[in-house]
Amino acid sequence: MEQPKTIIVTGGASGIGYAFCEHLGQLGHQIVIADLRGAEEAAARLRGSGTKAIGLKADVVDEEEMAAVVRAGEEEFGGVDGLINNAGLFTTLELKPFEQISSHEWMRVMEVNTLGPFICAKAALPALRRSSRGRVVNIASTVPMKGTANMAHYVASKGALIALTRSLARELARDSITVNAIAPGFTLSDGVLQTELQNRIGNNGRTAGRCIQRDQVPADLVGAIGFLVSDGAAFMTGQTMAVDGGGVFL
Ligand SMILES: NC(=O)c1ccc[n+]([C@@H]2O[C@H](COP(=O)([O-])OP(=O)(O)OC[C@H]3O[C@@H](n4cnc5c(N)ncnc54)[C@H](O)[C@@H]3O)[C@@H](O)[C@H]2O)c1
């Protein structure tokens, strides 16, 4: 059986991120949750079901807070082997034509969805190098492949994250760190349900064009994350894996 890894999950207190934490915990990995809210409570829930986990309040765009998250993981579990860049601005976005998106809204989405993963990867890098089987998984989306309307800032941010994935894969392979992305389709996460985005986005964004004609839920994504952090995925890097019921073919 493979040695467990210590894995930082940003935005891991709820939604897709929490589903990742639960699954990775069940596989025996140690979890470090970094989230703006609910991180410690979520980690306590994981510990209640037998997973070794800690949670810290942290903003992915704050270099000092993310450095503290990495330090906490190293102190608690003796190292950090993985980073899942899952935190992102999506479910709270107002859907609107691009000409109505202000420069401020554009920059805020770019900040959280692109600067955040960049800062987190930089913070984790020394620890990932020491691991010698480091894993970075960026949670992108299928929207850049589809060119989804009424969320141009979000679409551009996830396209940039896929590009960053490729660039980091080239730079970090020599350190035995793989960098991949998962592109989920529209998923009924906590945030989606709370903001009723499933009603705002309409069926066109929800299930249209999928081979598998049903709504996607966070549990549909966990197999991919378990694989990408595993030792068995050591020869796969720079890739974007679409997990969307067969909506796009990469
Ligand atoms: N739900 C979907 O349909 C869908 C589809 C494709 C991709 N995604 C991506 O998956 C990821 C998770 O989406 P979700 O639907 O579970 O979202 P969500 O809104 O349900 O959860 C996001 C989590 O991230 C945290 N977070 C937000 N900003 C943060 C910050 N600056 N620092 C730290 N934590 C922060 C939130 O507190 C929350 O716990 C996002 O990157 C999203 O873009 C979602």
The ligand as a Tripos MOL2 file, in Angstrom:
@<TRIPOS>MOLECULE
LIG
   44    48     1     0     0
SMALL
NO_CHARGES

@<TRIPOS>ATOM
      1 N1        -19.6580   24.1670   -8.7930 N.am      1 LIG1
      2 C1        -19.3710   24.1410  -10.1030 C.2       1 LIG1
      3 O1        -20.2580   24.0460  -10.9650 O.2       1 LIG1
      4 C2        -17.9460   24.2120  -10.5740 C.ar      1 LIG1
      5 C3        -17.6700   23.8330  -11.8970 C.ar      1 LIG1
      6 C4        -16.3660   23.9030  -12.3550 C.ar      1 LIG1
      7 C5        -15.3600   24.3270  -11.5010 C.ar      1 LIG1
      8 N2        -15.6820   24.6930  -10.2200 N.ar      1 LIG1
      9 C6        -14.5840   25.1550   -9.3720 C.3       1 LIG1
     10 O2        -14.4850   24.2900   -8.2500 O.3       1 LIG1
     11 C7        -14.0120   25.0200   -7.1320 C.3       1 LIG1
     12 C8        -14.9560   24.8160   -5.9540 C.3       1 LIG1
     13 O3        -16.2510   25.2250   -6.3510 O.3       1 LIG1
     14 P1        -17.5420   25.0490   -5.4170 P.3       1 LIG1
     15 O4        -18.7030   25.0620   -6.3340 O.co2     1 LIG1
     16 O5        -17.3350   23.9140   -4.4790 O.co2     1 LIG1
     17 O6        -17.5010   26.4360   -4.6350 O.3       1 LIG1
     18 P2        -18.1420   26.8340   -3.2270 P.3       1 LIG1
     19 O7        -18.4920   28.2740   -3.3860 O.co2     1 LIG1
     20 O8        -19.2340   25.8710   -2.8540 O.co2     1 LIG1
     21 O9        -16.9260   26.6660   -2.2240 O.3       1 LIG1
     22 C9        -15.7800   27.4370   -2.3790 C.3       1 LIG1
     23 C10       -14.9720   27.3710   -1.0910 C.3       1 LIG1
     24 O10       -13.8020   28.1940   -1.2850 O.3       1 LIG1
     25 C11       -13.6780   29.0890   -0.2000 C.3       1 LIG1
     26 N3        -13.0070   30.3060   -0.6620 N.ar      1 LIG1
     27 C12       -13.4730   31.2510   -1.5150 C.ar      1 LIG1
     28 N4        -12.5700   32.2320   -1.6690 N.ar      1 LIG1
     29 C13       -11.4970   31.8940   -0.9210 C.ar      1 LIG1
     30 C14       -10.2480   32.5220   -0.6520 C.ar      1 LIG1
     31 N5         -9.9260   33.7060   -1.1990 N.pl3     1 LIG1
     32 N6         -9.3700   31.9020    0.1850 N.ar      1 LIG1
     33 C15        -9.6960   30.7170    0.7650 C.ar      1 LIG1
     34 N7        -10.8810   30.0890    0.5640 N.ar      1 LIG1
     35 C16       -11.7680   30.6830   -0.2630 C.ar      1 LIG1
     36 C17       -15.1040   29.3440    0.2680 C.3       1 LIG1
     37 O11       -15.1360   29.8150    1.6180 O.3       1 LIG1
     38 C18       -15.7350   27.9660    0.1040 C.3       1 LIG1
     39 O12       -15.5340   27.1450    1.2460 O.3       1 LIG1
     40 C19       -13.9050   26.4830   -7.5850 C.3       1 LIG1
     41 O13       -12.5730   26.7570   -7.9830 O.3       1 LIG1
     42 C20       -14.8160   26.5350   -8.7890 C.3       1 LIG1
     43 O14       -14.4560   27.5500   -9.6900 O.3       1 LIG1
     44 C21       -16.9420   24.6430   -9.7340 C.ar      1 LIG1
@<TRIPOS>BOND
     1     1     2 1
     2     2     3 2
     3     2     4 1
     4     4     5 ar
     5     4    44 ar
     6     5     6 ar
     7     6     7 ar
     8     7     8 ar
     9     8     9 1
    10     8    44 ar
    11     9    10 1
    12     9    42 1
    13    10    11 1
    14    11    12 1
    15    11    40 1
    16    12    13 1
    17    13    14 1
    18    14    15 2
    19    14    16 1
    20    14    17 1
    21    17    18 1
    22    18    19 2
    23    18    20 1
    24    18    21 1
    25    21    22 1
    26    22    23 1
    27    23    24 1
    28    23    38 1
    29    24    25 1
    30    25    26 1
    31    25    36 1
    32    26    27 ar
    33    26    35 ar
    34    27    28 ar
    35    28    29 ar
    36    29    30 ar
    37    29    35 ar
    38    30    31 1
    39    30    32 ar
    40    32    33 ar
    41    33    34 ar
    42    34    35 ar
    43    36    37 1
    44    36    38 1
    45    38    39 1
    46    40    41 1
    47    40    42 1
    48    42    43 1
@<TRIPOS>SUBSTRUCTURE
     1 LIG1         1 GROUP 0 **** ****
